[in-house]
């Protein structure tokens, strides 16, 4: 992609390597490049929307979003359920994500993570393998099987070699196997990618259904990967040493980010597919408006436009897929909370979901394994409070709201002693504030009397 700026030709490579650019110049050129990329890819997306609208009509659906929910993914929840989920995420997960920004960060822990930039694929295997063995020996055995049979391609692309961005796992159903592809960026996130994709690998490994009859339930599939990411934080110390706290913080933050952006993209796709005659500018404005409603800057904006949504590849080749990342991220966080209370129970649940393969619908699976219903407002509020307590972001207002919702005065997941202590603390705080208020009132009265006396003296003089 090339644009002209002040009579010169610019592309992304030149922009990133050019020296002595002012901030304003850099921003202006980036805007032009983003707009040009949006024009090219956005017009392709609009063509896809029209084709998909025709597919939905021929199949008897009002719009492609409804068609995808039913005919493509076989979801056991509706678009109306997804709309409620988006509202709940705005009300509970977005504030929690905002609070995470104000936590004290252990910068030394991040420095330790930075040292992983030079680690090789073998270093990654040697770290992740033992952690999986400790999580569950059977998982460790599957990981060693994958490694021994070189069922992976994990490397960074060289300058002269084009390599697909990102990571993915493909099934080899004739062998009941899979193959992992990871394009490295030489950071600790390569470890996250390996753990994530290995979750998918295990799902294919356990799947005994012939390929012709296999289903594909995105939400369960992504929980099999994201759930393993969250469980792996238990052994972050053996994986990353002093970088453990930073890794755990980043993994939790990533799941919150996924849940939020998945809902954003769900709202965008619903708007596009229910209004298939949208212009490109309409789409750019609509995406920016949706992003604003989630109280964050997740993609760059220019005035009332957002151009960079075209960087989301799923919009092009897996339409209406992304909400499955959000539901599964919330369930992965739920599994993580449970693992802190009952590690063995959480691992058993994860293995049970892993053995579901790709066949089981999401909501029924979560209910069968006793997981929270992320579409239920009370459940997602409880999850947010539990995560806030773990992360240390819980506010007094949140605790009071939770306590008032309990008929016996005891917050869920908090002992009676803890509740009593919290009430005592609030009583002490009230007494202190009342005392301070009394002192202030007395001071005001004394000053007032003094002023009256001085005024009377002045008049007599």
C-alpha positions in Angstrom: 0.0 0.0 0.0 1.5 3.3 -1.1 0.2 6.9 -0.7 1.5 10.3 -1.7 2.3 12.8 1.0 3.9 16.2 0.2 4.9 15.0 -3.2 6.6 11.8 -1.9 5.6 8.2 -2.0 5.2 6.5 1.4 4.4 2.9 2.5 4.4 1.3 5.9 8.0 0.1 5.7 9.3 3.6 4.9 7.2 5.1 7.6 8.6 2.7 10.3 12.2 3.1 9.2 12.3 6.9 8.3 14.3 8.9 10.8 13.6 12.4 12.2 9.9 12.4 11.5 7.9 14.8 13.6 4.9 13.3 15.5 2.4 15.2 13.4 4.0 14.1 10.1 4.1 10.5 11.3 0.4 10.7 12.3 -0.6 12.3 9.0 1.1 9.7 6.9 -0.2 6.9 9.0 -3.7 8.3 8.6 -3.4 8.3 4.8 -2.0 4.7 4.8 -4.8 3.5 7.1 -7.4 5.2 4.9 -6.0 3.7 1.7 -5.9 0.2 3.3 -9.4 0.7 4.5 -10.5 1.7 1.0 -9.0 -1.4 -0.6 -10.0 -4.0 2.0 -13.3 -2.2 3.0 -14.6 -2.4 -0.6 -13.7 -6.2 -0.7 -15.6 -6.6 2.6 -18.6 -4.8 1.2 -18.7 -7.2 -1.7 -18.6 -10.1 0.7 -21.5 -8.6 2.7 -23.6 -8.5 -0.5 -22.8 -12.1 -1.3 -23.5 -13.2 2.2 -26.8 -11.3 2.2 -27.9 -13.3 -0.9 -26.9 -16.5 0.8 -29.0 -15.7 3.8 -32.0 -14.8 1.6 -31.8 -18.0 -0.5 -31.6 -20.0 2.8 -34.7 -18.3 4.2 -33.1 -16.0 6.7 -33.7 -12.2 7.2 -30.0 -11.5 7.4 -26.6 -13.2 7.3 -26.0 -12.9 11.0 -29.0 -15.0 11.9 -28.0 -17.5 9.2 -24.5 -17.8 10.6 -25.7 -18.3 14.1 -28.0 -21.2 13.1 -26.7 -22.7 9.9 -22.9 -22.2 10.1 -22.1 -22.4 13.9 -25.2 -24.2 15.3 -25.2 -22.0 18.4 -27.5 -22.7 21.3 -27.9 -19.0 22.0 -29.5 -16.3 19.9 -28.5 -12.9 18.7 -30.8 -11.5 21.4 -28.7 -13.4 24.0 -25.6 -12.0 22.5 -27.0 -8.5 22.7 -27.6 -9.0 26.4 -24.1 -10.3 26.8 -22.7 -7.2 25.2 -24.7 -5.0 27.6 -23.4 -7.0 30.6 -19.8 -6.7 29.4 -20.2 -3.0 29.2 -21.6 -2.8 32.7 -19.2 -5.1 34.5 -16.2 -6.2 32.5 -15.3 -2.8 31.0 -15.1 -1.1 34.5 -13.0 -4.1 35.7 -10.7 -3.7 32.7 -10.4 0.0 33.4 -9.4 -0.7 37.0 -6.7 -3.1 35.9 -4.8 -0.1 34.5 -4.4 1.4 37.9 -2.8 -1.6 39.6 0.8 -1.4 40.8 3.0 -3.0 38.1 6.2 -5.0 39.0 8.5 -3.6 36.4 11.2 -6.0 37.3 8.9 -8.8 36.5 8.4 -7.3 33.0 12.1 -7.0 32.6 12.4 -10.7 33.2 9.7 -11.4 30.5 11.7 -9.3 28.1 14.6 -11.7 28.3 12.5 -14.3 26.6 13.0 -12.5 23.2 16.0 -14.6 22.5 14.5 -18.0 23.5 14.3 -20.7 20.8 11.5 -23.1 20.0 13.4 -25.7 22.0 13.5 -23.4 25.0 9.8 -23.0 24.7 9.2 -26.7 24.6 11.5 -27.3 27.5 9.6 -24.8 29.6 6.0 -25.6 28.6 6.2 -29.4 28.6 7.0 -29.8 32.3 4.3 -27.3 33.2 1.7 -29.3 31.3 2.9 -32.5 33.0 2.3 -30.9 36.3 -1.1 -29.7 35.2 -2.1 -33.2 34.1 0.3 -35.9 33.1 -1.8 -37.0 30.2 -1.5 -33.5 28.7 2.2 -33.7 29.1 2.3 -37.0 27.2 0.3 -35.5 24.3 2.7 -32.5 24.2 5.7 -34.8 24.0 4.0 -36.8 21.2 3.4 -33.6 19.3 7.1 -32.6 19.8 8.5 -36.0 18.9 6.6 -36.2 15.6 7.3 -32.5 14.7 3.7 -31.7 14.3 4.5 -28.0 14.4 6.0 -25.1 12.6 7.2 -22.5 15.1 9.6 -19.8 13.9 9.9 -16.2 13.0 9.7 -15.2 9.3 13.0 -14.1 7.7 13.2 -10.9 5.7 13.2 -12.8 2.4 10.4 -15.1 3.3 6.7 -14.2 3.5 5.0 -15.9 6.4 1.4 -15.8 7.5 0.8 -13.6 10.5 -0.6 -15.1 13.7 -1.0 -18.6 14.8 -3.5 -21.5 14.1 -4.0 -25.2 14.4 -5.3 -27.4 11.6 -6.8 -30.9 12.1 -5.4 -34.0 10.4 -8.6 -36.1 10.9 -7.4 -39.2 9.0 -4.7 -39.5 11.7 -6.6 -38.1 14.6 -3.9 -35.5 14.8 -3.3 -31.9 14.2 -0.6 -29.5 13.2 0.4 -26.2 14.9 1.6 -23.1 13.0 3.0 -20.2 15.0 4.6 -17.1 13.4 6.8 -15.9 16.3 7.1 -12.3 17.3 10.0 -13.2 19.7 8.2 -12.1 22.9 6.7 -14.0 25.9 3.5 -14.1 23.8 5.0 -16.9 21.8 4.6 -19.0 24.9 1.0 -18.0 25.2 0.5 -18.9 21.5 2.0 -22.3 22.0 -0.2 -23.1 25.0 -3.3 -21.7 23.3 -2.7 -23.7 20.1 -1.8 -26.9 22.0 -5.3 -26.7 23.6 -6.7 -26.9 20.0 -4.3 -29.7 19.3 -5.6 -31.8 22.2 -9.1 -31.2 21.0 -8.3 -32.8 17.7 -6.3 -35.5 19.4 -9.3 -36.6 21.5 -11.9 -36.2 18.7 -13.1 -39.7 17.6 -16.0 -38.5 15.3 -15.4 -39.1 11.6 -14.6 -35.9 9.7 -17.9 -36.1 7.7 -19.9 -35.9 10.8 -17.8 -33.5 12.9 -19.5 -30.3 14.2 -17.8 -27.1 15.0 -18.8 -25.1 18.1 -16.5 -22.0 18.2 -17.2 -21.2 21.9 -16.3 -24.6 23.2 -13.3 -24.9 20.8 -11.9 -21.6 22.0 -12.5 -22.5 25.7 -10.3 -25.5 25.1 -7.5 -23.2 24.2 -8.1 -20.1 26.3 -8.9 -22.3 29.4 -5.5 -23.9 29.1 -3.9 -20.5 28.9 -5.5 -19.5 32.2 -4.7 -22.7 34.0 -1.1 -22.5 32.9 -0.6 -19.4 35.1 -0.5 -21.7 38.1 3.0 -22.7 37.0 4.1 -19.3 35.8 6.9 -19.4 38.3 8.5 -22.5 36.7 7.8 -21.1 33.3 9.1 -17.6 33.7 10.8 -17.2 37.0 10.6 -13.6 38.2 8.4 -12.8 35.2 5.6 -14.9 36.7 3.5 -12.0 38.1 3.7 -10.0 34.9 2.8 -13.1 32.8 -0.3 -13.8 35.0 -1.4 -10.1 34.9 -1.0 -10.0 31.1 -2.9 -13.3 30.6 -5.8 -12.1 32.7 -5.8 -8.7 31.0 -5.8 -10.4 27.6 -8.9 -12.4 28.4 -10.7 -9.2 29.5 -9.6 -7.5 26.3 -10.8 -10.5 24.2 -14.2 -10.4 25.9 -14.6 -6.7 25.3 -13.4 -6.6 21.7 -15.4 -9.8 20.8 -18.6 -7.9 21.9 -17.6 -4.8 20.0 -17.1 -6.9 16.8 -20.3 -8.7 17.4 -22.2 -5.4 17.5 -20.4 -4.2 14.4 -21.2 -7.4 12.4 -24.8 -7.4 13.5 -25.1 -3.7 12.4 -23.5 -4.5 9.0 -25.4 -7.7 8.2 -28.8 -6.2 9.3 -28.1 -3.2 7.1 -26.2 -4.6 4.1 -26.5 -1.4 2.0 -24.1 0.5 4.4 -21.5 2.6 2.7 -17.9 2.2 3.7 -17.9 5.6 5.5 -21.0 4.4 7.4 -19.1 1.3 8.5 -16.1 3.4 9.6 -18.3 5.7 11.7 -20.3 2.9 13.1 -17.3 1.0 14.3 -16.0 4.1 16.0 -19.3 4.7 17.8 -19.4 1.1 19.0 -15.8 1.3 20.2 -16.6 4.5 22.2 -19.5 2.7 23.9 -17.0 0.3 25.4 -15.0 3.1 27.0 -11.8 2.4 25.2 -9.4 3.0 22.3 -8.8 -0.4 21.0 -8.3 0.6 17.3 -6.9 4.0 16.1 -9.5 6.6 15.3 -9.3 9.8 13.2 -12.1 12.2 14.1 -15.3 10.3 13.8 -13.8 7.5 11.7 -12.1 4.2 12.5 -10.2 2.7 9.5 -8.3 -0.2 11.2 -11.2 -2.6 11.7 -10.2 -4.0 8.3 -7.2 -5.6 10.1 -9.5 -8.1 11.8 -9.2 -11.1 9.5 -12.2 -13.0 10.8 -14.5 -10.4 9.3 -13.4 -11.6 5.9 -13.0 -15.4 6.2 -15.0 -16.3 9.4 -18.0 -14.0 9.6 -19.8 -13.7 12.9 -17.2 -15.9 14.5 -15.7 -13.5 17.0 -18.4 -13.6 19.7 -17.2 -17.1 20.4 -13.9 -15.7 21.5 -15.7 -13.5 24.0 -18.0 -16.2 25.6 -15.1 -18.6 25.9 -12.8 -15.9 27.4 -15.3 -15.3 30.1 -15.6 -19.0 30.8 -11.8 -19.3 30.8 -11.8 -16.6 33.5 -14.5 -18.5 35.4 -12.4 -21.7 35.2 -9.4 -19.7 36.5 -11.4 -18.4 39.5 -12.5 -22.0 40.2 -8.9 -23.3 40.0 -7.9 -21.0 42.9 -10.6 -22.7 45.0 -10.4 -26.3 43.8 -7.5 -27.0 41.5 -8.2 -30.6 40.9 -11.9 -29.9 40.2 -11.0 -27.2 37.7 -8.6 -29.5 35.9 -11.2 -32.3 35.7 -13.7 -29.8 34.2 -11.2 -28.7 31.7 -10.4 -32.3 30.6 -14.1 -33.0 30.4 -14.6 -30.1 28.1 -11.6 -31.1 26.1 -13.1 -34.5 25.6 -16.3 -32.9 24.3 -14.3 -32.4 21.1 -16.0 -30.0 18.6 -19.5 -31.5 18.9 -21.0 -30.0 22.1 -22.9 -26.7 21.9 -21.5 -24.0 24.2 -24.3 -23.1 26.6 -25.4 -26.7 27.2 -21.7 -27.7 27.8 -21.2 -25.0 30.4 -24.4 -26.0 32.2 -23.4 -29.7 32.2 -20.0 -28.9 33.8 -21.4 -26.4 36.4 -19.9 -23.3 34.8 -21.3 -19.8 35.1 -23.9 -18.7 32.4 -22.2 -15.7 30.9 -25.5 -14.6 29.4 -27.0 -14.2 33.0 -26.5 -10.8 34.4 -26.1 -12.0 38.0 -23.5 -14.6 37.0 -21.3 -12.2 35.1 -21.5 -9.6 37.9 -20.4 -12.3 40.3 -17.5 -13.3 38.0 -16.4 -9.6 37.7 -16.4 -9.2 41.5 -14.4 -12.5 42.0 -11.9 -11.4 39.4 -11.7 -7.9 41.0 -10.9 -9.5 44.4 -8.2 -11.7 42.9 -6.6 -8.8 41.0 -7.0 -6.4 44.0 -9.3 -3.9 42.1 -12.5 -4.4 44.1 -14.1 -1.1 45.2 -16.0 -0.4 48.4 -19.1 0.5 46.2 -18.9 -2.9 44.5 -18.7 -4.8 47.8 -21.5 -2.8 49.3 -23.7 -3.5 46.3 -22.9 -7.2 46.5 -23.6 -7.4 50.3 -27.0 -5.6 49.9 -28.0 -8.2 47.3 -27.6 -11.0 49.8 -30.6 -11.6 52.1 -28.3 -12.9 54.9 -25.8 -10.1 54.6 -23.0 -12.4 53.5 -21.3 -11.8 50.2 -21.0 -14.9 47.9 -17.5 -16.5 48.3 -16.8 -14.5 51.5 -16.9 -16.0 54.9 -19.1 -14.6 57.7 -16.0 -13.5 59.7 -14.8 -11.5 56.7 -18.2 -9.9 56.2 -18.4 -9.0 59.9 -14.9 -7.6 59.8 -15.8 -5.5 56.8 -18.9 -4.2 58.6 -16.8 -3.4 61.7 -14.4 -1.4 59.5 -17.2 0.6 58.0 -18.5 1.3 61.5 -15.1 2.6 62.6 -14.9 4.7 59.5 -18.3 6.2 60.2 -17.4 7.1 63.8 -14.1 8.7 62.6 -16.0 10.7 59.9 -18.7 11.7 62.4 -16.0 12.9 64.8 -14.2 15.0 62.1 -17.6 16.5 61.1 -18.3 17.5 64.7 -14.9 19.2 65.1 -15.5 21.1 61.9 -18.9 22.3 63.0 -17.5 23.5 66.4 -14.7 25.4 64.7 -17.2 27.1 62.4 -19.3 28.2 65.4 -16.2 29.5 67.3 -15.1 31.5 64.3 -18.6 32.9 63.8 -18.8 34.0 67.5 -15.4 35.6 67.2 -16.4 37.6 64.1 -19.6 38.9 65.8 -17.5 40.0 68.9 -15.0 41.8 66.7 -17.8 43.5 64.8 -19.4 44.8 68.0 -16.1 46.1 69.3 -15.5 47.9 66.0 -18.9 49.5 66.1 -18.3 50.9 69.7 -15.0 52.4 68.7 
